[in-house]
Amino acid sequence: MAAGPYYWCLDHKAVEEREGCRSLDRLGPYPSRADAEQAMEKVAQRNEQWDNDPRWNDER
């Protein structure tokens, strides 16, 4: 059984281990399968934070 690292595949919407799709199509590496499963949630949270960060707000 593999112990990681784990990746989130953007094409298949699934967790992959080291041997998987090409790096261009993946997020990671993550230390655990659970962390990789939450990759898109983290992306959404960070995007929301950045969208609301006044340092990145282009409207002055």
Buried (B, 14 or more C-beta within 10 A) or exposed (E): EEEBBBBBBBEEEEBBBEEBBEEEBBBBBBEEBEBBBBBEEEEEEEEEEEEEEEEEEEEE
